[in-house]
Amino acid sequence: MDGNRGIDDASFLADLDGFLHDCDVLHPSTDLHPATTDLLQDSNQLLAETEALLASYATNTTHVHVQQDHTRTSTVKTTKTPEELRRELKNAQAVKRRHRYRVKLKNERQTLQEQEKTLSEELKTLQSTRKKTRTIQENSIAAPLWKSIASRQMDGRVVAEEQERRLKNAVASRAKVIQEVNEMIRQQLCVVNAPDTQEMAKESNGVELDPDDIALFEEYLQDMDIVYKQTDEAFQASGVEENPTASYKVEPRWKRDGDLEYFENLDVSLIPSSFERTCSAMWQAMLHVHRQKDRQHYRGVTDSEDTIAVKCRIPSPKETGERVDMLIHLVTKRFVEADRMIIVWRALTEGDDEFAGMHSDETGWCVEKKMGRKSLA
């Protein structure tokens, strides 16, 4: 009886050892993770508890065996089979494992929650720092850009103000010129009668007409009709706009036509006056251009109302301020059309004194035409 129980105990211990191995009770290893080490410690503790339980079981069994000599019925009632003990042991071990696993999961969950809280705070701190850094960078980039834009705008404003100042000065100057021209036109229109060329011829003094002068005047008078026919061609060649919007003056330009070299002067004026008044004032001004004291009119002019031929001296100041007289032979004629008036002239200017031997031959055109309510000259 005792021999069979010893065999059962040995078999039970062998089964228990196999059970422990089946439950993955591992020996310590320095290469495993710290969590594996904790499990090994728990398994060792479980093994120790199991051995203590078996030792207690062996004592109880011996006691039962001694009492069996006296009472067999009592032994049958108090002993359990190894299979039942093995089952109870497995259940107890399973309960302990589950308990330890729940505790471990709870601890890990708490640890993860704490880590989550800590990481969330760190994330908020990093986001706040990054936002501040980005704001500082944007401000550092935007400041020079803003200064550059402001500088460009300031430069543009200075240029615009300077242009505005120049335009105001130009407008004021143009208004003054227009006022002076209007005043001159009013003064000319106040003259009831045109100057009498015969009376002007009586005022000749100091300038005599010789046969060469008469021949020159006759040649110029014959050229008047030819020059008149060249009017449109001359203005087209000079590049005058058909309908200019403002007055302007072109500096003298040196040109060449074959062997002929000449200067070209161009002046365009918009006059705020009626066409008839402008034409009358312009012709009166042409008559008074060379009303010098030393002049002589050619009396061979057939159309004295629209033609003048005069020889006179005009002063020409030098750069030093000294006066130099220039002798000029001038023939001017007016042609009146339906919508415009054309004045043409030929002039020969000769130098005197130190400029003796120098001369210039001039051909000119002046056209007045309507431009809406204004006149163009």
Contacts in CASP RR format, 6 or more apart in sequence:
PFRMAT RR
TARGET T0000
AUTHOR 0000-0000-0000
METHOD contacts of the structure
MODEL  1
MDGNRGIDDASFLADLDGFLHDCDVLHPSTDLHPATTDLLQDSNQLLAET
EALLASYATNTTHVHVQQDHTRTSTVKTTKTPEELRRELKNAQAVKRRHR
YRVKLKNERQTLQEQEKTLSEELKTLQSTRKKTRTIQENSIAAPLWKSIA
SRQMDGRVVAEEQERRLKNAVASRAKVIQEVNEMIRQQLCVVNAPDTQEM
AKESNGVELDPDDIALFEEYLQDMDIVYKQTDEAFQASGVEENPTASYKV
EPRWKRDGDLEYFENLDVSLIPSSFERTCSAMWQAMLHVHRQKDRQHYRG
VTDSEDTIAVKCRIPSPKETGERVDMLIHLVTKRFVEADRMIIVWRALTE
GDDEFAGMHSDETGWCVEKKMGRKSLA
1 65 0 8 1.000
1 68 0 8 1.000
2 65 0 8 1.000
5 61 0 8 1.000
5 65 0 8 1.000
8 82 0 8 1.000
9 58 0 8 1.000
9 61 0 8 1.000
9 82 0 8 1.000
11 82 0 8 1.000
12 54 0 8 1.000
12 82 0 8 1.000
12 85 0 8 1.000
12 86 0 8 1.000
13 54 0 8 1.000
15 82 0 8 1.000
15 86 0 8 1.000
16 50 0 8 1.000
16 54 0 8 1.000
16 86 0 8 1.000
16 89 0 8 1.000
19 86 0 8 1.000
19 90 0 8 1.000
20 43 0 8 1.000
20 46 0 8 1.000
20 47 0 8 1.000
20 50 0 8 1.000
23 43 0 8 1.000
23 93 0 8 1.000
23 97 0 8 1.000
24 39 0 8 1.000
24 43 0 8 1.000
25 40 0 8 1.000
25 43 0 8 1.000
25 44 0 8 1.000
25 46 0 8 1.000
25 47 0 8 1.000
26 32 0 8 1.000
26 36 0 8 1.000
26 39 0 8 1.000
26 40 0 8 1.000
26 43 0 8 1.000
27 40 0 8 1.000
28 37 0 8 1.000
28 40 0 8 1.000
29 36 0 8 1.000
42 100 0 8 1.000
46 93 0 8 1.000
46 96 0 8 1.000
50 89 0 8 1.000
50 93 0 8 1.000
53 89 0 8 1.000
57 85 0 8 1.000
61 79 0 8 1.000
64 75 0 8 1.000
64 78 0 8 1.000
64 79 0 8 1.000
65 75 0 8 1.000
67 74 0 8 1.000
67 75 0 8 1.000
68 74 0 8 1.000
68 75 0 8 1.000
174 247 0 8 1.000
178 271 0 8 1.000
178 272 0 8 1.000
181 269 0 8 1.000
181 271 0 8 1.000
182 272 0 8 1.000
182 273 0 8 1.000
184 281 0 8 1.000
184 285 0 8 1.000
185 271 0 8 1.000
185 273 0 8 1.000
185 277 0 8 1.000
185 278 0 8 1.000
185 281 0 8 1.000
188 280 0 8 1.000
188 281 0 8 1.000
188 284 0 8 1.000
188 285 0 8 1.000
189 277 0 8 1.000
189 280 0 8 1.000
189 281 0 8 1.000
191 284 0 8 1.000
194 284 0 8 1.000
194 287 0 8 1.000
194 305 0 8 1.000
195 284 0 8 1.000
195 287 0 8 1.000
195 288 0 8 1.000
197 287 0 8 1.000
197 297 0 8 1.000
197 301 0 8 1.000
197 304 0 8 1.000
197 308 0 8 1.000
198 304 0 8 1.000
200 291 0 8 1.000
200 295 0 8 1.000
200 297 0 8 1.000
201 296 0 8 1.000
201 297 0 8 1.000
201 299 0 8 1.000
203 293 0 8 1.000
203 295 0 8 1.000
204 295 0 8 1.000
204 296 0 8 1.000
204 297 0 8 1.000
205 293 0 8 1.000
205 294 0 8 1.000
205 295 0 8 1.000
206 294 0 8 1.000
206 296 0 8 1.000
207 294 0 8 1.000
207 295 0 8 1.000
207 296 0 8 1.000
207 311 0 8 1.000
207 312 0 8 1.000
207 313 0 8 1.000
208 296 0 8 1.000
209 296 0 8 1.000
209 298 0 8 1.000
209 311 0 8 1.000
213 296 0 8 1.000
213 298 0 8 1.000
213 311 0 8 1.000
213 329 0 8 1.000
214 298 0 8 1.000
216 329 0 8 1.000
216 348 0 8 1.000
217 298 0 8 1.000
217 300 0 8 1.000
217 309 0 8 1.000
217 311 0 8 1.000
217 329 0 8 1.000
217 331 0 8 1.000
220 309 0 8 1.000
220 329 0 8 1.000
220 331 0 8 1.000
220 346 0 8 1.000
221 301 0 8 1.000
221 307 0 8 1.000
221 309 0 8 1.000
221 331 0 8 1.000
221 333 0 8 1.000
223 346 0 8 1.000
224 307 0 8 1.000
224 331 0 8 1.000
224 333 0 8 1.000
224 344 0 8 1.000
224 346 0 8 1.000
227 344 0 8 1.000
227 345 0 8 1.000
227 346 0 8 1.000
227 363 0 8 1.000
227 364 0 8 1.000
227 365 0 8 1.000
228 333 0 8 1.000
228 335 0 8 1.000
228 342 0 8 1.000
228 344 0 8 1.000
230 365 0 8 1.000
231 342 0 8 1.000
231 344 0 8 1.000
231 365 0 8 1.000
231 367 0 8 1.000
234 364 0 8 1.000
234 365 0 8 1.000
235 365 0 8 1.000
235 367 0 8 1.000
238 264 0 8 1.000
238 266 0 8 1.000
239 266 0 8 1.000
240 266 0 8 1.000
240 268 0 8 1.000
241 268 0 8 1.000
243 371 0 8 1.000
244 268 0 8 1.000
244 270 0 8 1.000
244 376 0 8 1.000
246 270 0 8 1.000
247 268 0 8 1.000
247 269 0 8 1.000
247 270 0 8 1.000
248 267 0 8 1.000
248 268 0 8 1.000
249 266 0 8 1.000
249 267 0 8 1.000
249 268 0 8 1.000
250 265 0 8 1.000
250 266 0 8 1.000
250 267 0 8 1.000
252 263 0 8 1.000
252 264 0 8 1.000
252 265 0 8 1.000
253 263 0 8 1.000
253 264 0 8 1.000
253 266 0 8 1.000
254 261 0 8 1.000
254 262 0 8 1.000
254 263 0 8 1.000
255 261 0 8 1.000
255 262 0 8 1.000
255 263 0 8 1.000
255 264 0 8 1.000
256 262 0 8 1.000
268 376 0 8 1.000
268 377 0 8 1.000
269 376 0 8 1.000
269 377 0 8 1.000
270 371 0 8 1.000
270 374 0 8 1.000
270 375 0 8 1.000
270 376 0 8 1.000
271 278 0 8 1.000
271 374 0 8 1.000
271 375 0 8 1.000
271 376 0 8 1.000
271 377 0 8 1.000
272 373 0 8 1.000
272 374 0 8 1.000
273 281 0 8 1.000
273 374 0 8 1.000
273 375 0 8 1.000
274 373 0 8 1.000
274 375 0 8 1.000
275 368 0 8 1.000
275 369 0 8 1.000
275 370 0 8 1.000
275 375 0 8 1.000
278 368 0 8 1.000
278 375 0 8 1.000
278 377 0 8 1.000
279 336 0 8 1.000
279 341 0 8 1.000
279 368 0 8 1.000
279 375 0 8 1.000
282 341 0 8 1.000
282 343 0 8 1.000
282 366 0 8 1.000
282 368 0 8 1.000
282 377 0 8 1.000
283 334 0 8 1.000
283 341 0 8 1.000
283 343 0 8 1.000
286 308 0 8 1.000
286 332 0 8 1.000
286 334 0 8 1.000
286 343 0 8 1.000
286 366 0 8 1.000
287 308 0 8 1.000
290 310 0 8 1.000
290 312 0 8 1.000
290 314 0 8 1.000
290 328 0 8 1.000
290 330 0 8 1.000
292 312 0 8 1.000
292 313 0 8 1.000
292 314 0 8 1.000
294 312 0 8 1.000
294 313 0 8 1.000
295 310 0 8 1.000
295 311 0 8 1.000
295 312 0 8 1.000
295 313 0 8 1.000
296 310 0 8 1.000
296 311 0 8 1.000
296 312 0 8 1.000
297 308 0 8 1.000
297 309 0 8 1.000
297 310 0 8 1.000
297 311 0 8 1.000
298 309 0 8 1.000
298 310 0 8 1.000
298 311 0 8 1.000
300 309 0 8 1.000
301 307 0 8 1.000
301 308 0 8 1.000
301 309 0 8 1.000
303 333 0 8 1.000
306 333 0 8 1.000
306 334 0 8 1.000
306 335 0 8 1.000
306 336 0 8 1.000
307 331 0 8 1.000
307 332 0 8 1.000
307 333 0 8 1.000
307 334 0 8 1.000
308 330 0 8 1.000
308 331 0 8 1.000
308 332 0 8 1.000
308 333 0 8 1.000
309 330 0 8 1.000
309 331 0 8 1.000
309 332 0 8 1.000
310 329 0 8 1.000
310 330 0 8 1.000
311 327 0 8 1.000
311 328 0 8 1.000
311 329 0 8 1.000
311 330 0 8 1.000
312 327 0 8 1.000
312 328 0 8 1.000
312 330 0 8 1.000
313 325 0 8 1.000
313 326 0 8 1.000
313 327 0 8 1.000
313 328 0 8 1.000
313 352 0 8 1.000
314 325 0 8 1.000
314 326 0 8 1.000
314 328 0 8 1.000
315 323 0 8 1.000
315 324 0 8 1.000
315 325 0 8 1.000
315 326 0 8 1.000
316 323 0 8 1.000
316 324 0 8 1.000
316 325 0 8 1.000
316 326 0 8 1.000
317 323 0 8 1.000
317 324 0 8 1.000
318 324 0 8 1.000
324 351 0 8 1.000
324 352 0 8 1.000
324 353 0 8 1.000
324 354 0 8 1.000
324 355 0 8 1.000
325 352 0 8 1.000
325 353 0 8 1.000
326 349 0 8 1.000
326 350 0 8 1.000
326 351 0 8 1.000
326 352 0 8 1.000
326 355 0 8 1.000
327 349 0 8 1.000
327 350 0 8 1.000
327 351 0 8 1.000
327 352 0 8 1.000
328 347 0 8 1.000
328 348 0 8 1.000
328 349 0 8 1.000
328 350 0 8 1.000
329 347 0 8 1.000
329 348 0 8 1.000
330 345 0 8 1.000
330 346 0 8 1.000
330 347 0 8 1.000
331 345 0 8 1.000
331 346 0 8 1.000
331 347 0 8 1.000
332 343 0 8 1.000
332 344 0 8 1.000
332 345 0 8 1.000
333 343 0 8 1.000
333 344 0 8 1.000
333 345 0 8 1.000
334 341 0 8 1.000
334 342 0 8 1.000
334 343 0 8 1.000
335 341 0 8 1.000
335 342 0 8 1.000
335 343 0 8 1.000
335 344 0 8 1.000
339 369 0 8 1.000
339 370 0 8 1.000
340 367 0 8 1.000
340 368 0 8 1.000
340 369 0 8 1.000
340 370 0 8 1.000
341 367 0 8 1.000
341 368 0 8 1.000
341 369 0 8 1.000
342 365 0 8 1.000
342 366 0 8 1.000
342 367 0 8 1.000
342 368 0 8 1.000
343 365 0 8 1.000
343 366 0 8 1.000
343 367 0 8 1.000
344 363 0 8 1.000
344 364 0 8 1.000
344 365 0 8 1.000
344 366 0 8 1.000
345 362 0 8 1.000
345 363 0 8 1.000
345 364 0 8 1.000
346 361 0 8 1.000
346 362 0 8 1.000
346 363 0 8 1.000
346 364 0 8 1.000
347 361 0 8 1.000
347 362 0 8 1.000
348 359 0 8 1.000
348 360 0 8 1.000
348 361 0 8 1.000
348 362 0 8 1.000
349 359 0 8 1.000
349 360 0 8 1.000
349 362 0 8 1.000
350 356 0 8 1.000
350 357 0 8 1.000
350 358 0 8 1.000
350 359 0 8 1.000
351 357 0 8 1.000
351 358 0 8 1.000
351 359 0 8 1.000
366 377 0 8 1.000
367 376 0 8 1.000
367 377 0 8 1.000
368 375 0 8 1.000
368 376 0 8 1.000
368 377 0 8 1.000
369 375 0 8 1.000
369 376 0 8 1.000
370 376 0 8 1.000
END
